[in-house]
């Protein structure tokens, strides 16, 4: 087991309530339970010694090879040796939310396809981010790990025999050609409901059900464009990162993975951002996933009606997956951090920030959902939404922290004004299209005032570009969304000039920075890589502007930065390494959007 494998050297498995990262050498080094935002069971990715892990390994002459079964979330890690070829198949069965009962299963099937292979298994759980001690009870083929408020039960199926190693367990076994065995880890709440015994046919039934679930889900996609495999993988990743009981997607399944190795930008992304979730609605609807889009719409509508936030605003930028707004940020100083990148944070202090753009993204998502089905918004939901827009009439013209959650003070961010324009514009359309009561005159006056303000104060005559905020002339990649939301034509001279300015200052070999923190200090120490989200937004903007050659070239180059399993983290470092929390939902939805735009523009050429 490597001390810290590269961030990208992982595949993701999950059951739509939590997820695990499995490194390419067969180590589960990240798993929280029973939810994405629960404390960790395995977290050796953040502390090799204290975090805990679950390893299945084999001595081989060549590095292991990892891949997904086509169009599934079933992960296969293959061990290739002169003496034989073995593999471990990892997956998490997808239970109906009402049947999960706070417990989640990670299934690991061992099998040998040629010769003989000796496997070594080590299970070392460390509950509550490595802070809680546990006791172990070994009875026959079953191991039970108990910690305060949490439990893990490890079952062996076949030739696996456990031996105690302090409060942990290990096993060694040799399988010949065609030989199989399995281990099933059940994690979650510390209730006394017994875990039913399993035989190998039960394990294979779980495998077949899981494989068939993902095949059936992918078949619902209506995408048949040029990048089928990558779009399918991105869609599966978005699905894996969605908490099924509420329909809320998390930004990433991890916390604390650094934007700069050794730096301090190590945030917790295991929550639902209104912005990220809202922007996923369009991508999901474009692919034909109506059920998922409407589940998030329901979650978002509940947040609007509840009005419970720590910020005191009608919405806050992020919530827990169940809608809880409390996300107090806590440094976990006992953890070393990935390759010494500390401190590691649990919770996210940015939850209390003012980011006015979220109202635009929220209304855009609700508008897209109702227009896609043709169903009028329900009266109670409309009342909540129109009340927020009435409030926004008086609240939009304020400095805020902006989309990138900087900690350098509030400013008049152009992107925030842009998305407030979107909120009013889409609200007006819904009111008119569905004959809903609204103060359309006030909304229209606010919408038009924002457009005039952005054109006058968000535009730099000297730079010939739209800029990040009204106080300086820094460029900002968030403005790549201006044409896609309809604020400006993608071929308007002002926009083409802005795109050219971004290419000169923010783009390097098709990779895009969010902004230049040297030109516009963000109050955070350290630096960061290029943002994969922004790189895909750049492709989308180029395609809409009719620059199809650079757009396609940029898109194809971006795909080369995917890891071996087709997954992307948040950022790409100077030498092409993936950085930040992994995999990031925002990046994958932007990949889908860029592919759809490219297909549309290329098809239009005939």
VENMO-V406880 format. One record per backbone hydrogen bond with DSSP energy under -1.0 kcal/mol. NH is the residue of the N-H (numbers start at 1). CO is the residue of the C=O. If there is no record, write none. Layout:
NH_CO + NH_CO
//
This chain:
9_6 + 10_8 + 11_22 + 13_20 + 15_18 + 20_13 + 21_30 + 22_11 + 23_27 + 24_9 + 26_23 + 28_54 + 29_21 + 29_27 + 31_42 + 33_39 + 36_17 + 38_35 + 41_31 + 42_31 + 43_51 + 44_52 + 45_29 + 46_43 + 47_43 + 51_47 + 53_124 + 54_28 + 55_122 + 56_26 + 57_120 + 62_80 + 65_78 + 67_76 + 69_74 + 72_69 + 75_90 + 76_67 + 77_88 + 78_65 + 79_86 + 81_84 + 85_114 + 86_79 + 87_111 + 88_77 + 89_109 + 90_75 + 91_107 + 99_96 + 103_100 + 104_187 + 106_185 + 107_91 + 108_183 + 109_89 + 110_181 + 111_87 + 112_179 + 113_85 + 114_85 + 116_83 + 117_175 + 119_173 + 120_57 + 121_171 + 122_55 + 123_169 + 124_53 + 126_41 + 131_128 + 132_127 + 135_146 + 137_144 + 139_142 + 142_139 + 143_154 + 144_137 + 145_152 + 146_135 + 147_150 + 150_147 + 151_188 + 152_145 + 153_186 + 154_143 + 155_184 + 156_141 + 157_182 + 163_170 + 165_168 + 168_165 + 169_123 + 170_163 + 171_121 + 173_119 + 175_117 + 178_112 + 179_176 + 181_110 + 182_157 + 183_108 + 184_155 + 185_106 + 186_153 + 187_104 + 188_151 + 189_102 + 191_189 + 203_199 + 204_200 + 205_201 + 206_202 + 207_203 + 208_204 + 209_205 + 210_206 + 211_207 + 212_208 + 213_209 + 214_210 + 215_211 + 216_212 + 217_213 + 218_214 + 219_215 + 220_217 + 221_218 + 222_287 + 231_227 + 232_228 + 233_229 + 234_230 + 235_231 + 236_232 + 237_233 + 238_234 + 239_235 + 240_236 + 241_237 + 242_239 + 243_248 + 244_16 + 246_243 + 247_243 + 250_241 + 251_271 + 252_269 + 256_267 + 259_265 + 263_260 + 266_264 + 269_254 + 272_319 + 274_317 + 277_273 + 278_274 + 279_275 + 280_276 + 284_280 + 285_281 + 286_282 + 287_283 + 289_284 + 290_288 + 293_289 + 294_290 + 295_291 + 296_292 + 297_293 + 298_294 + 299_295 + 300_296 + 301_297 + 302_298 + 303_299 + 304_300 + 305_301 + 306_302 + 307_303 + 319_272 + 320_324 + 323_320 + 330_346 + 332_344 + 333_331 + 335_332 + 337_46 + 340_337 + 341_338 + 342_340 + 345_266 + 346_330 + 348_327 + 351_348 + 352_349 + 353_350 + 358_355 + 359_356 + 361_357 + 362_358 + 363_359 + 364_360 + 365_361 + 366_362 + 367_363 + 368_364 + 369_365 + 370_366 + 371_367 + 372_368 + 373_369 + 374_370 + 382_378 + 383_379 + 384_380 + 385_381 + 386_382 + 387_383 + 388_384 + 389_385 + 390_386 + 391_387 + 392_388 + 393_389 + 394_391 + 396_392 + 398_396 + 400_411 + 401_354 + 405_402 + 407_522 + 411_400 + 413_411 + 414_468 + 417_413 + 418_414 + 419_415 + 420_416 + 421_417 + 422_418 + 423_419 + 424_420 + 425_421 + 426_422 + 427_423 + 428_424 + 429_425 + 430_426 + 431_427 + 432_428 + 433_429 + 434_430 + 436_431 + 440_438 + 443_439 + 444_440 + 445_441 + 446_442 + 447_443 + 448_444 + 449_445 + 450_446 + 451_447 + 452_448 + 453_449 + 454_450 + 455_451 + 456_452 + 457_453 + 458_454 + 460_465 + 464_460 + 465_460 + 467_458 + 468_474 + 470_412 + 477_514 + 479_476 + 480_477 + 481_478 + 482_479 + 485_481 + 486_483 + 487_482 + 492_489 + 496_492 + 497_493 + 498_494 + 499_495 + 500_496 + 501_497 + 502_498 + 503_499 + 504_500 + 505_501 + 506_502 + 507_502 + 508_511 + 511_508 + 513_506 + 520_516 + 530_572 + 531_512 + 532_570 + 535_531 + 536_532 + 537_533 + 538_534 + 539_535 + 540_536 + 541_537 + 542_538 + 543_539 + 544_540 + 545_541 + 546_543 + 547_542 + 548_546 + 551_547 + 552_548 + 553_549 + 554_550 + 555_551 + 556_552 + 557_553 + 558_554 + 559_555 + 561_558 + 562_559 + 563_567 + 566_563 + 571_579 + 572_530 + 573_577 + 576_573 + 579_571 + 580_258 + 584_568 + 585_251 + 588_584 + 589_585 + 590_586 + 591_587 + 592_588 + 593_589 + 594_590 + 595_591 + 596_592 + 597_593 + 598_594 + 599_595 + 600_596 + 601_597 + 602_598 + 603_599 + 604_600 + 606_603
//
